[in-house]
Amino acid sequence: MKSLIHLLFVLLIIVSCKQKKTSLPIENKGDNTIEIEASEEWITLFDGTSLDNWRGYLADSIYPEWTIENKTLAFTPGENGGKNIITKEKFTNFILSLEWKISEGGNSGIFWGVFEDEAYPEAYHTGMEIQVLDNERHADAKANPKFHQAGALYDLVEPAYDVCKPAGEWNLTEIKIDHNANKGSASLNGTVIVEFPLRGEAWEKMIANSKFKDWKGFGTYKTGHIGLQDHGDKVWYRNIKLKEL
């Protein structure tokens, strides 16, 4: 009997040890899953190695003016303008995070809510824009109100602060669009500099006082493409990612 009890005790220890050994990988797997899920909240739109998530506006492929240059998405002006690019996918509520660097005296822009149709020859005919600009040298930055300064909701809301870094240096922009809460905002280098409604009386008043007051379709599409602008100047983007809300 003692031998049987001893044998059962030994077997119990062995089983217990095996369970402990297998519990560690399970716990690690759980931790890894949490990390993966956290990272998968962000959709990588450009990681420095591929242009697969992008194509030209009103085009089936990427325009040759947009290339990968030292792991950045670089735009080099060509002879003809209008070579804006858009994401292949469409988005509604999201946080868009990306870094940009502009050439001296340069101008570009970041769009969202772009509705692609031949009735709208340019992405900015429907998409709203956060301005990308060399504030030190470009004339648009000198006008008041500063609706065309870097970080502005173009022609609609001026930045509360000028926190833009000089031409040739990287700036971090985050754009948050939440139609459910009727709130949009944009930050530059960690500071929220513009906030705006996405519909309603305040929105309509904003549009009525802008260049877009007679633009059919502008800012009316909740779901649309993300876009980057060809404004005829050299510009670089990197670390482009998006989290859907």
C-alpha positions in Angstrom: 0.0 0.0 0.0 2.8 2.4 0.9 4.4 1.6 -2.4 1.2 2.4 -4.3 0.7 5.7 -2.4 4.3 6.6 -3.1 3.9 5.8 -6.8 0.7 7.9 -6.9 2.5 10.8 -5.2 5.4 10.6 -7.7 2.9 10.6 -10.6 1.1 13.6 -9.1 4.4 15.5 -8.9 5.3 14.6 -12.5 1.9 15.8 -13.8 2.1 18.9 -11.7 5.6 19.7 -13.1 4.4 19.2 -16.6 1.5 21.5 -16.0 3.8 24.2 -14.6 6.1 23.8 -17.6 3.3 24.1 -20.0 1.8 27.1 -18.1 4.7 29.3 -19.0 4.4 29.1 -22.7 0.6 29.7 -22.3 1.3 32.8 -20.2 3.9 34.0 -22.7 1.5 33.3 -25.6 -1.1 35.4 -23.8 1.4 38.3 -23.3 2.4 38.0 -27.0 -1.2 38.0 -28.1 -1.9 41.2 -26.1 1.2 42.8 -27.7 0.1 41.7 -31.2 -3.4 43.0 -30.6 -2.1 46.3 -29.4 0.1 46.6 -32.5 -2.6 45.5 -34.8 -4.8 48.4 -33.6 -2.6 50.5 -35.9 -2.7 49.8 -39.7 0.6 50.5 -41.3 0.1 52.6 -44.4 3.8 53.1 -45.1 6.7 51.5 -43.3 9.6 52.6 -45.6 9.7 49.5 -47.7 6.5 49.4 -49.8 4.1 51.6 -51.7 1.5 48.8 -51.9 -1.1 50.7 -49.9 -1.1 53.7 -52.2 -2.0 54.7 -55.8 -2.5 57.8 -57.7 -5.7 59.7 -57.5 -7.9 58.7 -60.5 -5.2 56.2 -61.4 -4.6 52.5 -61.0 -1.0 52.7 -59.9 1.3 55.0 -58.0 2.6 58.0 -59.9 6.3 57.9 -60.6 6.9 61.2 -58.8 6.3 59.3 -55.6 9.2 57.0 -54.6 10.8 55.4 -51.6 13.9 57.4 -50.7 16.0 56.4 -47.7 12.9 54.6 -46.3 10.7 57.7 -46.7 7.8 58.3 -49.1 9.3 61.1 -51.2 7.6 63.3 -53.7 9.8 64.9 -56.5 7.9 67.3 -58.7 7.6 66.4 -62.4 6.7 68.4 -65.4 3.0 68.0 -64.9 1.2 68.7 -61.6 -1.8 67.1 -60.0 -0.1 63.9 -59.0 -1.8 63.5 -55.7 -1.9 60.0 -54.2 -4.5 58.2 -52.1 -4.8 55.1 -50.0 -6.3 52.1 -51.7 -8.6 51.7 -48.7 -11.2 54.0 -47.3 -11.7 55.1 -43.7 -14.3 56.8 -41.6 -13.4 57.3 -37.9 -9.7 57.1 -37.2 -6.5 58.6 -35.8 -3.9 59.1 -38.5 -0.3 59.5 -37.5 2.6 60.4 -39.8 5.8 62.4 -40.0 6.6 64.9 -42.7 9.5 67.0 -43.8 9.1 69.9 -46.3 11.7 71.4 -48.6 12.6 75.1 -48.3 9.7 77.3 -49.4 7.7 74.1 -49.9 4.0 73.3 -49.7 2.0 70.1 -49.5 -1.0 68.7 -47.6 -2.6 65.7 -45.9 -6.2 64.9 -47.0 -9.0 62.7 -45.7 -12.5 62.0 -46.7 -11.4 62.0 -50.4 -14.2 60.8 -52.7 -12.7 59.6 -56.0 -14.7 60.5 -59.1 -13.9 62.1 -62.4 -16.3 64.9 -61.5 -13.6 66.0 -59.0 -10.3 66.3 -60.9 -8.3 66.9 -57.7 -8.4 65.1 -54.4 -8.8 68.5 -52.5 -12.2 69.0 -54.3 -13.7 66.7 -51.7 -11.1 66.0 -49.1 -10.3 68.2 -46.2 -6.7 69.1 -45.6 -4.2 69.7 -42.9 -1.5 72.0 -44.3 2.1 71.0 -44.7 4.3 74.1 -45.2 7.6 75.8 -44.6 6.3 78.5 -42.2 9.6 80.5 -42.4 9.7 81.0 -46.1 6.3 80.4 -47.7 4.1 83.4 -48.2 1.0 81.5 -47.1 2.3 81.4 -43.6 2.4 85.2 -43.3 -1.3 85.9 -44.0 -3.8 86.6 -41.2 -5.9 84.8 -40.2 -3.3 82.0 -40.5 -5.6 79.6 -42.3 -2.8 78.4 -44.5 0.0 77.9 -41.9 1.5 74.5 -41.3 -1.0 72.4 -39.3 -4.0 74.5 -40.2 -7.3 73.0 -41.3 -6.7 74.5 -44.7 -8.7 77.8 -45.2 -11.0 76.9 -42.3 -9.3 76.8 -38.9 -6.0 78.5 -38.0 -3.5 76.8 -35.6 -3.7 77.9 -32.0 0.1 77.7 -31.8 3.0 77.7 -34.3 5.0 74.6 -33.2 6.3 73.7 -36.7 9.9 72.8 -37.1 12.0 74.4 -39.9 12.2 73.1 -43.4 14.3 70.0 -43.6 13.3 68.8 -40.1 10.7 66.1 -39.3 7.3 67.1 -37.9 4.9 64.7 -36.3 1.2 65.2 -37.2 -1.8 63.3 -35.7 -5.2 63.8 -37.2 -8.3 62.5 -35.3 -11.6 62.2 -37.0 -14.6 61.0 -35.0 -18.0 61.5 -36.8 -19.8 59.8 -33.9 -18.7 62.6 -31.6 -18.7 65.2 -34.3 -15.2 66.2 -33.5 -12.0 66.5 -35.5 -8.6 67.7 -34.3 -5.0 67.8 -35.4 -1.8 67.9 -33.4 1.7 69.0 -34.5 4.7 67.7 -32.6 2.6 66.7 -29.6 0.5 69.8 -29.3 -3.2 70.0 -30.4 -3.3 73.0 -32.6 -6.7 72.8 -34.3 -10.1 71.5 -33.3 -13.2 71.5 -35.4 -16.7 70.1 -35.9 -17.5 67.8 -38.8 -21.1 68.8 -39.3 -23.8 71.1 -38.0 -24.3 74.8 -37.7 -20.7 75.6 -36.7 -19.4 73.5 -39.6 -21.7 75.2 -42.1 -20.6 78.6 -40.9 -17.0 77.6 -41.3 -17.6 76.5 -44.9 -19.6 79.6 -45.7 -16.7 81.9 -44.7 -14.1 79.9 -46.8 -13.1 79.4 -50.4 -15.1 76.2 -50.3 -18.5 77.8 -49.9 -19.6 76.9 -53.4 -17.7 73.7 -53.8 -20.2 70.9 -54.3 -19.0 67.8 -52.4 -16.3 69.3 -50.3 -16.1 67.8 -46.9 -19.4 65.9 -47.3 -18.1 62.3 -47.4 -17.7 60.7 -44.0 -15.9 57.7 -45.6 -13.1 58.3 -48.0 -9.5 57.9 -48.9 -6.5 59.4 -47.1 -4.4 61.5 -49.5 -1.1 63.3 -49.9 -0.7 66.3 -52.1 1.4 67.2 -55.1 1.8 71.0 -54.7 4.8 71.2 -56.9 7.4 71.1 -54.1 9.7 68.4 -52.7 8.3 66.7 -49.6 8.9 63.6 -47.6 6.6 61.4 -45.4 7.4 58.5 -43.1 5.9 56.2 -40.4 2.4 56.6 -41.7 -0.1 54.6 -39.7 -3.8 54.7 -38.9 -6.0 53.4 -36.0 -9.7 53.0 -36.7 -12.0 54.3 -34.0 
